[in-house]
Amino acid sequence: MRVHPFRAIAYDTRKVPDLSAVVTQPYDKISPALQDAYHARSPWNWVRIVLGRAEPGDGPERNVYTRARDAADAWLREGVLVRRETPAIYATTVDYAAPGGRRLRRLGFVALADLVEYGVALRPHEKTLAGPKADRLNLLRAVRGHFESIFFLYADPQGTAARALAAATARPPDLAARDDDGCEHRVWAVSDPLAVAALQGAVSAGPVVIADGHHRYETALNYSREIGRREVGGAKGTVIETPDRVLGTFVPLSDPGLTILATHRTVRGVVPERLEALPARVAPPFQVAELPGSPRDPAPALDALARLASEGRRGTVMVRAGDKKARLLALPAGADPASLVPGPRASAWKRLDVTVLHGLLLEPHLGIGAAVLEKGETVGYHRDPAEALAAVSGGKAQAAFLLNPTRIEEVEACSAAGETMPQKSTDFYPKLLSGLVAVKFDQPASTPAPKEVPMAESHKRLFIPGPIEVSPEIREAMATPVMSHRSTDFRTLYGRLIPKLKTLLSTKGRVFVFTSSGTGAMEAAIRNCVRKRVLSTVCGAFSQRWHEIALACGKEADKLEVEWGKAVKPEAVEAALKKGSYDAITVVHNESSTGLMNPLPEIAAVVRKFPDVLLLVDTVSSMAGVPLSVDAWGLDVCLASSQKAFAVPPGIAVVAVSDRTLARAKEVPGRGLYFDFLEFAASDEKQETPNTPSTQHFVALDRQMDRILAEGLENRWARHRKIAEQCRAWARKRFSLFPEAGYESVTLSCIRNDTKLETEKLIKTLAQTRKVQIANGYGKLKDKTFRIAHMGDTTEKELGEILGWLDEIVSKG
């Protein structure tokens, strides 16, 4: 890995003399209470950039990320932050009290590092999650720079860095701050060419390990891939601060100031009898011994763990609610965890104390496996052992498991073996402070700033039921370079996108992305799920399409049909299902031909009474506009198109499928080739699609999902409800609504034309005078109704403007 000096952005100490009031812990260590405290300390506190607070009314154009960008830009304009003109590497020290009271100093330096893929030169040691990476990517896009540092470890057995930094650290620091734990952080600029060259050589000589910041590092990689290298002119025209480099703090693996704290566990929600029986059930291989003293006092437990570590043994101390003794659960001398922990993992990984706890105790005996850990509801994590024990004694947890800290050589060994360590294995202390130095990308003179894609003069803003208007940012994403669908870049993109869609849909099941319209996904559902016979609920044109697709696929299909504009009621569904033997039932959640939203949760509850009937749901114009709980409601197929509430150009479909669906597909012949769910499931394992997809749509949908998650799902649902009410109120005042009262759609309104003004004239006049396109009625409602979409990125202001123009047209007749 190559490192470089850079032009740091830092506070001007003449304007902000007390840096302790403005620096913060890394974003992922900032609790809500600490966030509030930081906000109260200073109007220039770094928290406003790295972890802003959500506010009422947040949306795509105004949110925590845009406020972070505005704060950084304003502070630079006002001189609160300044950029140093001389490129430098920055020496850092932190003086602190380690556990036990020893005073230590950790020495390192801050530099820009070339972004490289994980491999020989750079090794991770932790897994990452999609949510934090989406959050950090949105911030990086907004602020266009790195405002926090990655914590890197590198081998420096000869002490090269310490010698190179000695002269700089002998003088008073350029910047200094004290954190809330009393740790003293100091920074010095180092621009001497010989010192810089020595530091560059020390890092490039061997592999580098990420200690902290895996999510931010992978986000920086994704951002670099997303926009490509955009060079910026630095001092004397040199290229320095580019998006293919990341801000890093480098500390030698041999530094005596490196400290890793233990992360202790508490558990809750476990069957009490399992906990009570645990000590007896695990002996052997564990040796179990009661510890003296009160189970509320961590000292005996920590002493026992220290003795265990000195003997080279593995184990944990268990404290159970209601028990009067703490118990040491230890493997005997000579026992090798590598031979006891099941699975094909490396020996270095199996020998971790954390692995022993989870692999030999929590998972096999308490049922706390990977799936349970992922939900984050059963296991709590605590740096302070007294806090963990207090959680047990206070009734907030059933038991605590205290551990020895992971050793630095264990981190090295796992990394060298290509293993990622279990969650919460390392807690490097002290954390790197945020707010001492940062870097911001400049827009290069040679590469113009991204501009809105020019639109034809004839373009009309789309407020039809689909496709709807697409933002310039998403149009720009569609124009990025094409990638191979069998490349690492595409698999990385796929791996980012699918977890975001699962979050949107509240599902742990499979989510596929088809290169087709929603109609293709509907046909796929029929071909994969229906052996012989299907019940089609019909209340409009698109629910009728389900029925026609079933017949075209050679399936028997019965109709449960209601008048257009009326909802399909749960009791009618139950009565129909009782009459016949069906493989599946089709439902349109949001019937866009009539502006009606069927009561999906209630229908789903009825369908669950018929275990052999799969529930296939068209959510084409509701997905991404209203909440959908695929798992909780029991939806077997839930499908949508990109051009509706996602606000992405038409061309792909999103399909969530249940495990029941995949099991059924194995029984159904004639599934076809292009839409075979089993083929998609096999490709999903490799983060691929079975056929060549529209990669540009994947890029655009990934970008839009970041925007959706940045807005916040609850905020998005609330915005859609608000603008729906806005449109309904207007429609009731001027016209009337077509659908049955109480079942009006949230994403579009179907409005009866009760005036003498011809519907076609109303729509045409709006398009000609205001460049806005709304839709006439669908099918047999063509001349009787018109439809206005209010989904995707539509705002209250935008819709209000359109309704005002419609008022003008209606008034003029």
PyMOL commands that set and color helices and strands:
alter all, ss='L'
color gray80, all
select helices_A, chain A and resi 19-21+27-29+32-41+47-50+64-78+130-143+160-169+193-204+214-227+235-237+272-281+298-310+337-340+347-350+353-366+370-375+385-393+408-416+472-478+488-505+518-529+541-552+570-579+600-607+630-633+659-665+677-684+695-711+713-734+759-770+779-781+796-812
alter helices_A, ss='H'
color red, helices_A
select strands_A, chain A and resi 3-4+9-11+81-83+89-97+103-114+122-123+145-146+150-154+175-178+184-190+208-212+245-252+259-261+264-267+287-290+315-320+327-330+379-382+399-402+427-429+439-440+461-462+510-514+533-538+556-561+584-588+590-591+596-597+614-618+637-641+653-657+736-737+748-752+772-773+775-776+785-789
alter strands_A, ss='S'
color yellow, strands_A
deselect
rebuild
show_as cartoon
